Amino acid sequence: MDFSILIASVLAASPPILFAVLGETITEKAGVINLSLDGSMLLTAMVGFIVALHTENVILGFCAGMGVGALIAFIIAFVSLTLHQPQVATGFVLTLLSRDLAYVIGNPYAHIPGPQVSHTPIPGLVDLPVVGPILFDQNPVVYLSLLAIFVGWAYMFKTRSGLNLQGLGERPAAAFVRGVNVPVMRYVYTLVGGALVGLGGASFSLMVKPGWARPYGIEGTGWIALAIVIFGGWQPLRAALGAYFFVALQTAANLLQSVMPNIPTQLFSTLPFPLMILTLLLVTLGNAEWMHRVLNHLPEGMQRFLIRTLKTLQTVPPASLGTLFRKE
């Protein structure tokens, strides 16, 4: 396969997990953990497809998916921020509930053909050498996903509101002193993050794998998205690279399956998941003090190389992630 075609296919398949990763990055940057991603993506994929099917309008399908994603996020925000209940337990229960609802409600719509996002090359730009076929021979959802990466990064690190967002997850008390309404803004960013997760779910059923079925090909993606947020160090650009890396692993697994048909399909379909877990393990090792003590016994040149590598992989979560904020 031509390398440019391979990259273009990775970009085309990336919006579901990319939007989920960006949404959870924003949510956790504000100090809230939304553990419902896996169930949310299933439910929003189902809702997005059904709404688009009945209205014959994919835009309404995406809006419905975003609305359901925001609703699930609102439940997490209300239970944790207002009722002061554990965020992790709430998210875990919601992911199971959302998954079951998706399959029960969506059962009558299984294997029914429906609308999908149309391929929309950008005139003029698509003819550019190399980058044209890769970046500009896609559909509007892929273009939106690329834009979302840089808008998210610019907002988070180049605006005053973005600095306040970081303060919500790092030092909410200091943000409150500066005049930020911490509970309200945590609500806002949790809803925004949930809406992006919903956009990712709808992207799957309306673009990557149009339609609905059981089992569906998006199971487990939400858990991987949570892992990629950690791998990405809660930064949009690095998190996006992690999302593309996972999709590239999935694409490579599909290619290996085509050239080695005698090997069970289950091996290649599950291969990206342990590889992503291994990558996350390397990130965790980069944060471990005992690893640096082990490195001290290695030759100096190798020691410097490994220390630089582990330092690159190191991530530090927001200091107040998952904690409650109470006005004194």
GINORLIN-V301805 format. One record per residue. N is the residue number from 0. PHI is phi as a letter, one per 40 degrees, with the letter a starting at -180 (* if undefined). OMEGA is omega as a letter, one per 30 degrees, with the letter a starting at -180 (999 if undefined). Layout:
# GINORLIN-V301805
[[N;PHI;OMEGA] [N;PHI;OMEGA]]
This chain:
# GINORLIN-V301805
[[0;*;l] [1;c;a] [2;c;l] [3;c;l] [4;c;l] [5;c;l] [6;c;l] [7;c;l] [8;c;l] [9;c;l] [10;c;a] [11;c;a] [12;c;a] [13;c;a] [14;d;a] [15;d;a] [16;c;a] [17;c;l] [18;c;l] [19;c;l] [20;c;l] [21;c;l] [22;c;l] [23;c;l] [24;c;l] [25;c;a] [26;c;a] [27;c;l] [28;c;l] [29;c;l] [30;g;a] [31;b;l] [32;b;l] [33;b;a] [34;c;a] [35;c;a] [36;d;a] [37;c;l] [38;c;l] [39;c;a] [40;c;l] [41;c;a] [42;c;a] [43;c;l] [44;c;l] [45;c;a] [46;c;l] [47;d;l] [48;c;a] [49;c;l] [50;c;l] [51;c;l] [52;c;a] [53;c;a] [54;c;a] [55;f;a] [56;a;a] [57;c;l] [58;c;l] [59;c;l] [60;c;l] [61;c;l] [62;c;l] [63;c;l] [64;c;l] [65;c;l] [66;c;l] [67;c;l] [68;c;l] [69;c;l] [70;c;l] [71;c;l] [72;c;l] [73;c;l] [74;c;l] [75;c;l] [76;c;a] [77;c;a] [78;c;a] [79;c;a] [80;c;a] [81;c;a] [82;c;l] [83;f;l] [84;b;a] [85;d;a] [86;c;a] [87;c;a] [88;c;l] [89;c;a] [90;c;a] [91;c;l] [92;c;a] [93;c;l] [94;c;l] [95;c;l] [96;c;a] [97;c;l] [98;c;a] [99;c;l] [100;c;a] [101;d;a] [102;c;l] [103;c;a] [104;c;a] [105;c;a] [106;d;l] [107;c;a] [108;b;a] [109;c;l] [110;g;l] [111;c;l] [112;c;a] [113;a;a] [114;c;l] [115;a;a] [116;c;a] [117;c;l] [118;c;a] [119;b;l] [120;c;l] [121;c;a] [122;d;l] [123;g;a] [124;c;a] [125;c;a] [126;c;l] [127;c;l] [128;c;l] [129;g;a] [130;c;a] [131;d;l] [132;c;a] [133;c;a] [134;c;a] [135;b;l] [136;b;a] [137;b;l] [138;b;a] [139;d;a] [140;c;l] [141;c;l] [142;c;l] [143;c;l] [144;c;l] [145;c;l] [146;c;a] [147;c;l] [148;c;a] [149;c;l] [150;c;l] [151;c;l] [152;c;a] [153;c;a] [154;c;a] [155;c;a] [156;b;a] [157;b;l] [158;b;l] [159;c;l] [160;c;l] [161;c;l] [162;c;l] [163;c;l] [164;d;l] [165;c;l] [166;c;l] [167;c;a] [168;c;a] [169;c;a] [170;b;a] [171;c;l] [172;c;l] [173;c;l] [174;c;l] [175;c;l] [176;c;l] [177;c;l] [178;g;l] [179;c;l] [180;c;a] [181;d;a] [182;c;a] [183;c;a] [184;c;l] [185;c;l] [186;d;a] [187;d;a] [188;c;l] [189;c;l] [190;c;l] [191;c;l] [192;c;l] [193;c;l] [194;c;l] [195;c;l] [196;c;l] [197;c;l] [198;c;l] [199;c;l] [200;c;l] [201;c;l] [202;c;a] [203;c;a] [204;c;a] [205;b;a] [206;a;a] [207;c;l] [208;b;a] [209;d;l] [210;h;a] [211;a;l] [212;a;l] [213;b;g] [214;c;a] [215;b;a] [216;c;a] [217;b;a] [218;d;l] [219;g;a] [220;c;l] [221;c;l] [222;c;l] [223;c;l] [224;c;l] [225;c;l] [226;c;a] [227;c;l] [228;d;l] [229;c;l] [230;d;a] [231;c;l] [232;g;l] [233;g;l] [234;b;a] [235;d;a] [236;c;a] [237;c;l] [238;c;l] [239;c;l] [240;c;l] [241;c;l] [242;c;l] [243;c;l] [244;c;l] [245;c;l] [246;c;l] [247;c;l] [248;c;l] [249;c;l] [250;c;l] [251;c;l] [252;c;l] [253;c;l] [254;c;l] [255;c;l] [256;c;a] [257;c;a] [258;c;l] [259;b;a] [260;c;a] [261;c;l] [262;c;a] [263;d;a] [264;c;a] [265;c;a] [266;c;a] [267;c;a] [268;c;a] [269;c;a] [270;d;a] [271;c;a] [272;c;l] [273;c;l] [274;c;l] [275;c;l] [276;c;l] [277;c;l] [278;c;l] [279;c;l] [280;c;l] [281;c;l] [282;c;l] [283;c;l] [284;c;l] [285;c;l] [286;c;a] [287;c;a] [288;c;a] [289;c;l] [290;c;l] [291;c;l] [292;c;l] [293;c;a] [294;c;a] [295;c;a] [296;c;a] [297;c;l] [298;d;a] [299;d;a] [300;c;l] [301;c;a] [302;c;a] [303;c;a] [304;c;a] [305;c;l] [306;c;l] [307;c;a] [308;c;a] [309;c;l] [310;c;l] [311;c;a] [312;c;a] [313;d;l] [314;b;l] [315;b;a] [316;c;l] [317;d;a] [318;c;a] [319;b;a] [320;c;l] [321;g;a] [322;c;l] [323;c;l] [324;b;l] [325;b;l] [326;c;l] [327;c;999]]
